[in-house]
């Protein structure tokens, strides 16, 4: 049942990540990555065309923390929350220290006045370091649509 | 003709009905987008091979842009002569012929109707009369002009040549960026909850940049105290603003208690400032240049991030901004990496750009009850001219001067 434990561990990582963002615990977000972990948001179209452009890219925790600091102290955006739904999680063990995961996501965006929008859908394609506890070495967020409503402030 | 009158003050006052009125929107489609203006269509780099195409828009009108078998560029309305269906459904591709899926009418790369299925019927039955002229409803053809890798189109035979349209103030500023063959890095669309002109006057508003975009100011990327200026074309239609690379060590913002400077105790520092490191690849020490061409094109150089932004109106209160980020074909790996890092500054998640959609949306919502009131656009006086200060709204007034001329208002 080693595989079941791995599945559970990866799903729990995805779940904790989603709850942190949805609960506005942005300061916890960099901790889901390894010290040099990368985070890249792109579109299915760019991936399919073989184009490298990210919508958002961070390399290592310092850059992830910069993103959070900027959201907290510099960027202006209307109050909003997300609700992440993560499902269909596939996990492959690569070796004793790492795994690969692909999962589907939906992100619903809720504005202060109640406006609720299906903001993004897509896939998380992850490489996960398993020890000492599971963290993302690489998280690629491939959005199904090339279109973003107004702005993408809170990470997906 | 619009039954509207402009405030007596002229371009220092913009009445809010310009952003709200369905009749105005409809008239703009005819007089501006399909009128005597050049619209950006795509990059030549998106049509690398003979027989390739991309689909785009000029205002509401769907357009196909092609490169034919001989390498010549064409643009034509994406509408079948027969029943008006889209001829090209895909965003891009390569085809021998374009075939409308509805009844298999076909077109060549220049947009000429090449074949009508069963035009003569079958076995003497059915088909069209010999004197039928389906070509009379053929897709409209645009004049196409390519300038240093950017492709533009216009429907009007009266539009001056693209170079004359852009004019001597702005043309060298455009050419300054487009020095070499371009390479597409990627694209995305930002949907803005506002009228298209609110985005254009935001981009032309040199006064807002360091006040709304706190990232700029906090990191001293762009402050109005840094050396820079604004160029406006003689007719007011186009503009270009730039900032030089020298770091501003002054504290004008702090002294004025500006929100964007932050308090002195919470001085904001990047842990990973390599994100911002610029190589002066254009060789003139300019850090940021934002350039617009009327009606809906923006070219930006923000450090080493280069992009074309195409404004596509989608109704009175909705606009799509199609971003295409590019580099040069001969970029080395380090330069590509730098451009991709600095992509963090722009687009829907851009440290700098993300607020523009929010701010212009706030205007669209704020003015809902006041079509009879106007904005106040008096920074830098009442004129429309180039200026060595950016604490001015001269380029915004230029937009309205051009808009009024096209719209006869």
Interface residues (C-beta under 8 A of the other chain):
Chain A: X41 X42 X43 X45 X46 X49 X51 X52 X53 X54 X55 X56 X57 X58 X59 X60 X62 X63 X65 X66 X69 X70 X73 X74 X75 X76 X77 X78 X146 X147 X148 X149 X150 X151 X152 X153
Chain B: X91 X184 X185 X186 X187 X188 X189 X190 X191 X192 X193 X212 X214 X215 X218 X262 X266 X268 X270 X271 X272 X275 X320 X325 X336 X340 X341 X343 X344 X347 X348 X349 X351 X354 X355 X357 X358 X359 X361
